[in-house]
Amino acid sequence: MGYRSLVRPTLFRLGHGDAEHAHHTTLRRLAQLGERPRVLAQLRRALRVPTDPVTLAGIRFPGRVGLAAGVDKDGVGVKAWDSLGFGHVELGTVTARPQPGNDKPRLFRLVDSQGVINRMGFNNAGSEALAETLRRAGDPGIPIGVSIGKTKTTAVGDAVGDYLASLRALDGLASYVAVNVSSPNTPGLRSLQDREPLRELLAAITSEAAHLGRRRLSRPTPIFVKVAPDLTDEALDEVLEVVHETDVSGIIATNTTLSRDGVAASDLPLAEEVGGLSGAPLTRRARYVVRRLAGETDLPVIGVGGVMTAADGRALIDAGADLVQIYTGFIYRGPALVAELNHELRHG
């Protein structure tokens, strides 16, 4: 009640309603909290975060609720997320080289639809900068995944080397690496979900992860692949075929959608903005994709997309997801959603 009635209206007014301004303001405040361990401990006690450990891909997650990629690309708030009740955080998407992303404005709230459209374009400080941030941060208390993507100026034909540069920079620092081939906001990126390009990319990444693990005298960093909700059933089957051939550790389903199904009539003018749509309009499609994938693989599936309530999270778990992640739901509901999901999903 307090977040929705007090905090959210204030955040939504920041920067004259500029969604990206509010986003960065929130991250800066989290970064400040991260330097105050006593306050973080008090916050965690106040939220009464339950412990419900689950082990996937050799990683022990203290709970089933994670923060999706896109919220904290550069790890600004990495020390604070644990205290909000998250069982893991996926940072990024980061690229091999720093890049500013697409032109602003590029983030839009569809409030009546409980959705967000973004065309951020992987704005980030680069994988090496994130690696340095993680080194300085020390142990954040929860698994930290990192989503990696293709630098915009890198040709699709040269994408493998671009992804490998990020993998090497983050080796030994990320609990897992998510290969993002499904954002709609980088030209040509989604073509990497096609069977042959995906096979080449994932084979190279998993092979390099194994090599880096041997060099560290440790296990390889688990590799997950993140897929789009807009893939046909045939395309999903092709993804599964490649995943099963290439030592991938799991699947993240899904990314944002290009569809505008489920958008409220009052939001239709904003829905014309170019970019990927997340939030409540994606709920049913994300659930379908999770069920479709989980039914055909024994690999872990992380469900993300349209988790706006505890019931939405439960439905993704029932569809076959092992963990869930939130992004847009966190924007609209705040830490209360994390707490509700943790209690709903406790003990699976």
C-alpha distance (Angstrom), angle and dihedral (degrees) to the residues before:
residue distance angle dihedral
M1 . . .
G2 3.80 . .
Y3 3.80 94.3 .
R4 3.80 95.9 46.5
S5 3.79 96.1 41.5
L6 3.81 100.2 37.4
V7 3.79 116.2 11.2
R8 3.80 100.8 38.1
P9 3.82 96.2 51.1
T10 3.81 89.4 51.2
L11 3.80 92.4 48.4
F12 3.79 92.2 46.7
R13 3.83 90.4 53.7
L14 3.81 94.8 51.4
G15 3.78 114.6 114.8
H16 3.81 90.0 11.4
G17 3.78 89.8 -61.7
D18 3.81 96.0 -43.7
A19 3.82 103.6 155.8
E20 3.80 94.5 -157.2
H21 3.81 91.9 51.3
A22 3.81 89.9 53.9
H23 3.80 90.1 47.4
H24 3.80 94.0 54.4
T25 3.81 92.1 43.4
T26 3.80 89.7 55.4
L27 3.80 91.8 49.4
R28 3.80 92.0 50.1
R29 3.80 90.6 52.5
L30 3.79 90.7 48.8
A31 3.80 89.5 50.9
Q32 3.80 89.0 53.8
L33 3.81 90.2 49.5
G34 3.78 89.0 51.0
E35 3.79 89.5 65.5
R36 3.81 92.0 55.7
P37 3.82 106.8 69.0
R38 3.80 94.7 175.5
V39 3.79 91.3 56.0
L40 3.80 90.1 47.4
A41 3.80 90.8 51.9
Q42 3.81 90.7 50.1
L43 3.79 90.5 48.8
R44 3.77 92.2 51.5
R45 3.81 91.1 50.0
A46 3.80 91.0 48.1
L47 3.80 91.8 52.2
R48 3.83 90.4 47.6
V49 3.78 93.3 -143.8
P50 3.82 110.5 -158.6
T51 3.79 121.2 -138.5
D52 3.79 116.3 -126.0
P53 3.81 106.9 159.4
V54 3.79 121.2 -160.0
T55 3.80 127.4 175.9
L56 3.80 119.6 -141.7
A57 3.80 128.5 167.5
G58 3.80 87.3 -3.9
I59 3.81 92.2 -57.7
R60 3.80 121.4 120.4
F61 3.80 109.7 -139.2
P62 3.83 113.4 -167.1
G63 3.80 90.6 -150.2
R64 3.79 141.2 7.1
V65 3.81 98.6 -115.2
G66 3.79 119.8 89.0
L67 3.78 138.0 174.2
A68 3.80 112.0 -112.3
A69 3.78 124.8 -126.9
G70 3.78 115.8 -90.4
V71 3.78 98.2 51.2
D72 3.81 99.2 80.3
K73 3.78 106.0 16.7
D74 3.79 98.3 167.0
G75 3.81 99.5 35.3
V76 3.80 94.5 -107.7
G77 3.80 93.4 149.4
V78 3.79 98.4 30.5
K79 3.82 93.9 126.0
A80 3.81 93.6 52.8
W81 3.80 107.7 46.3
D82 3.80 94.3 80.0
S83 3.81 90.3 60.8
L84 3.81 91.4 56.1
G85 3.79 89.8 61.8
F86 3.78 102.4 -99.1
G87 3.79 117.5 148.7
H88 3.79 91.6 -155.5
V89 3.79 139.9 -4.1
E90 3.78 128.2 -142.8
L91 3.80 110.2 -151.1
G92 3.80 124.3 -162.4
T93 2.88 148.5 -6.0
V94 3.81 85.6 -136.6
T95 3.78 127.9 172.6
A96 3.79 134.1 -150.3
R97 3.80 90.8 -103.2
P98 3.81 129.4 34.3
Q99 3.79 114.4 -100.5
P100 3.82 135.9 177.3
G101 3.79 96.9 -135.3
N102 3.78 126.0 -138.6
D103 3.79 126.7 -27.2
K104 3.81 119.3 -77.9
P105 2.97 139.3 -75.2
R106 3.79 90.5 53.5
L107 3.82 106.1 141.2
F108 3.81 122.6 68.2
R109 3.80 132.9 178.4
L110 3.80 118.5 -141.4
V111 3.79 93.8 -163.7
D112 3.81 100.3 178.9
S113 3.80 89.4 49.3
Q114 3.83 93.2 44.2
G115 3.78 87.3 -126.8
V116 3.79 143.5 122.3
I117 3.80 131.0 -148.2
N118 3.78 116.8 -155.6
R119 3.77 134.6 179.4
M120 3.79 95.6 171.9
G121 3.79 94.5 145.0
F122 3.81 99.7 -145.2
N123 3.81 96.3 -63.0
N124 3.81 103.6 -173.0
A125 3.79 144.8 134.7
G126 3.80 93.2 -112.5
S127 3.79 135.2 -97.0
E128 3.81 94.6 -83.5
A129 3.81 91.3 54.9
L130 3.80 90.5 50.3
A131 3.79 90.0 48.9
E132 3.79 89.9 55.4
T133 3.82 90.8 47.9
L134 3.80 90.3 53.2
R135 3.79 92.1 48.3
R136 3.80 90.8 53.2
A137 3.80 93.7 44.4
G138 3.78 95.7 58.9
D139 3.80 119.6 -165.6
P140 3.83 109.1 -2.4
G141 3.81 92.7 -168.2
I142 3.80 95.9 -118.4
P143 3.81 135.5 60.4
I144 3.79 113.1 -79.7
G145 3.78 116.7 -151.2
V146 3.78 121.5 -170.5
S147 3.78 125.2 -150.5
I148 3.81 113.9 -146.6
G149 3.79 127.2 -163.6
K150 3.78 143.3 172.1
T151 3.79 120.8 -76.8
K152 3.82 107.4 -115.2
T153 3.81 94.4 -124.6
T154 3.81 92.7 51.0
A155 3.79 112.7 97.9
V156 3.80 114.9 -119.7
G157 3.80 88.2 -117.9
D158 3.80 89.4 60.3
A159 3.80 95.4 44.4
V160 3.81 96.0 109.3
G161 3.80 93.6 64.6
D162 3.79 90.7 46.1
Y163 3.81 93.2 54.4
L164 3.81 91.6 44.3
A165 3.80 91.3 54.8
S166 3.81 89.9 57.4
L167 3.80 92.4 44.5
R168 3.80 90.8 54.1
A169 3.79 93.3 46.6
L170 3.81 91.7 53.2
D171 3.80 98.5 40.0
G172 3.79 112.5 134.2
L173 3.81 92.1 10.1
A174 3.81 103.7 72.5
S175 3.80 121.0 67.6
Y176 3.79 87.0 -147.3
V177 3.79 136.5 -7.6
A178 3.80 121.5 -131.8
V179 3.80 115.9 -152.8
N180 3.79 106.2 -142.7
V181 3.81 109.9 -154.0
S182 3.78 94.8 145.0
S183 3.80 110.2 68.3
P184 3.81 110.4 119.4
N185 3.81 92.3 -151.6
T186 3.82 102.0 74.5
P187 3.82 114.1 70.9
G188 3.80 112.5 -110.8
L189 3.80 95.4 1.0
R190 3.79 96.9 117.9
S191 3.81 90.4 55.4
L192 3.81 85.3 72.8
Q193 3.82 87.1 72.7
D194 3.82 89.4 69.0
R195 3.78 112.4 108.0
E196 3.81 102.8 -105.5
P197 3.83 99.5 38.5
L198 3.81 89.2 45.5
R199 3.80 92.1 49.4
E200 3.80 91.6 50.7
L201 3.81 92.7 46.8
L202 3.80 98.3 45.5
A203 3.81 93.6 42.5
A204 3.80 90.0 53.9
I205 3.80 93.9 45.7
T206 3.81 96.5 46.8
S207 3.81 90.9 45.2
E208 3.80 91.5 51.2
A209 3.82 91.3 45.5
A210 3.81 88.9 54.6
H211 3.81 90.9 48.8
L212 3.81 92.2 49.3
G213 3.80 90.7 48.3
R214 3.80 91.9 53.3
R215 3.78 90.0 49.3
R216 3.83 89.6 53.6
L217 3.82 90.4 44.6
S218 3.79 86.8 -123.3
R219 3.76 140.2 99.7
P220 3.80 118.7 -71.8
T221 3.78 118.7 -96.5
P222 3.83 106.5 -98.2
I223 3.80 112.9 -110.5
F224 3.80 121.7 -144.1
V225 3.80 125.6 -176.4
K226 3.81 122.3 -143.8
V227 3.80 117.5 -145.2
A228 3.79 134.9 -162.5
P229 3.81 123.0 -109.7
D230 3.80 89.9 -134.8
L231 3.81 96.2 69.5
T232 3.79 117.8 117.0
D233 3.79 119.9 -121.5
E234 3.81 88.6 -103.6
A235 3.80 91.2 53.1
L236 3.82 91.0 47.9
D237 3.80 88.9 53.1
E238 3.81 89.4 52.3
V239 3.80 90.6 51.0
L240 3.80 90.0 52.0
E241 3.80 91.1 48.8
V242 3.80 91.2 54.0
V243 3.80 93.8 42.8
H244 3.79 91.1 53.9
E245 3.81 90.7 50.8
T246 3.79 98.7 49.4
D247 3.83 111.0 51.4
V248 3.79 93.0 -107.7
S249 3.82 110.9 165.6
G250 3.80 99.9 -147.2
I251 3.79 150.8 -26.5
I252 3.80 132.0 -107.5
A253 3.79 113.6 -151.8
T254 2.96 121.5 -141.9
N255 3.80 145.1 17.1
T256 3.82 125.5 -177.4
T257 3.80 121.3 -58.6
L258 3.79 134.2 -124.9
S259 3.80 89.3 -149.3
R260 3.79 119.5 100.2
D261 3.80 95.8 -159.1
G262 3.79 113.4 138.0
V263 3.81 96.5 25.3
A264 3.82 113.9 141.4
A265 3.81 116.5 -113.1
S266 3.81 90.3 -117.6
D267 3.82 89.5 59.1
L268 3.80 97.5 47.7
P269 3.83 95.0 102.1
L270 3.83 90.1 55.4
A271 3.79 90.2 42.7
E272 3.80 87.9 68.8
E273 3.81 89.1 70.8
V274 3.79 112.7 110.2
G275 3.80 114.8 -111.9
G276 3.77 146.0 70.0
L277 3.80 119.7 -49.9
S278 3.80 121.5 -139.8
G279 3.78 135.2 173.2
A280 3.78 132.9 51.1
P281 3.83 96.2 -10.3
L282 3.82 87.7 62.8
T283 3.81 97.2 49.7
R284 3.81 99.8 96.9
R285 3.81 96.4 40.2
A286 3.81 93.5 48.8
R287 3.79 89.7 50.8
Y288 3.80 90.9 50.7
V289 3.81 93.1 50.5
V290 3.82 91.8 47.6
R291 3.80 91.0 50.7
R292 3.80 91.7 46.5
L293 3.80 93.5 50.7
A294 3.80 98.5 38.3
G295 3.80 90.1 51.6
E296 3.80 91.0 59.1
T297 3.81 103.0 41.9
D298 3.77 141.4 47.7
L299 3.80 90.5 -150.5
P300 3.81 118.4 108.7
V301 3.79 115.4 -89.7
I302 3.80 121.7 -156.3
G303 3.79 110.0 -156.2
V304 3.79 119.6 -146.2
G305 3.77 132.3 161.1
G306 3.78 132.2 84.3
V307 3.81 98.0 5.2
M308 3.79 98.3 155.7
T309 3.82 100.0 144.5
A310 3.78 139.1 27.6
A311 3.81 87.7 -105.0
D312 3.81 90.1 57.4
G313 3.79 89.8 54.1
R314 3.79 91.7 48.2
A315 3.81 90.0 50.5
L316 3.82 91.2 54.1
I317 3.80 91.2 50.2
D318 3.80 89.9 48.1
A319 3.82 88.3 50.4
G320 3.79 89.1 58.4
A321 3.80 107.0 -86.8
D322 3.79 116.0 141.7
L323 3.81 94.2 -160.3
V324 3.79 134.1 11.8
Q325 3.78 130.9 -143.4
I326 3.79 130.1 -158.7
Y327 3.79 135.0 -157.5
T328 3.81 114.6 144.3
G329 3.79 92.1 33.6
F330 3.80 88.1 57.0
I331 3.82 90.2 52.7
Y332 3.79 92.0 53.4
R333 3.81 100.7 33.7
G334 3.80 106.0 25.7
P335 3.83 124.6 -159.9
A336 3.81 91.5 -24.5
L337 3.80 89.3 73.8
V338 3.80 90.9 53.8
A339 3.80 90.8 52.4
E340 3.81 93.1 46.4
L341 3.79 91.9 49.4
N342 3.79 92.8 47.5
H343 3.78 91.4 53.9
E344 3.81 94.0 42.9
L345 3.80 94.5 48.7
R346 3.78 98.2 40.8
H347 3.82 110.1 131.7
G348 3.80 90.6 9.7
